[in-house]
Amino acid sequence: MKLKNSIYILIIVIANSCTNSPEQQTISHEESSTTPKVLADNSDYKNFIPKRRDSDIISNLYKEALSKNTELNQLNKEIKKIANTKRDSLSAYQKYAQINQDYWNRTQVYANRISDSTLRKSTLEIFEMLESKYKNSISEHNRTLKNINNRTAVLQDQLIVMQLLITEPMMKNYQLNEKPDIESMKTIITEYDRLIKESKEFTKTIK
């Protein structure tokens, strides 16, 4: 249900973004039924199937859509930008957490070197308690980090849905505008039938 609601909301947002200004509305109307440039006969995709197996058709269609919609392009830039912002914002905490984890790992190694079993046990217990206190002190940081990672996944899902919903009508235009004439295919069948019939004339004597 959540995914359906998200898709529905996203469709509304995309529709609104395409009709926010008269200029954008005119561009949208003029290009609403045209074949995407990336799939036109004079594009690199002319021989897409046999020669461009490694191409990402959705990515290329989406890039074309970005070039035609300034608001969509701006949103896409902000989505990319937040990944860098996240990395920069978390770097200090990740360094801090890693250094502390290295320390607690080494305390276990050092304490286990104590030959006196009673002293070893008491030392390990002390440092387990100290590590527990440390972990409690950064519990809010870890919850915040988890929330950030959850939202990262949600935004990534939304981006994928957005790419699919934006490129689908572009692909539909291609399907409608560039569908090959079936008559040329039927002509081949007719030619096959003729050749089969004529070849049979040369096999009558064999029978």
PyMOL commands that set and color helices and strands:
alter all, ss='L'
color gray80, all
select helices_A, chain A and resi 2-17+22-31+37-39+44-51+57-68+70-111+117-137+139-177+182-201
alter helices_A, ss='H'
color red, helices_A
deselect
rebuild
show_as cartoon
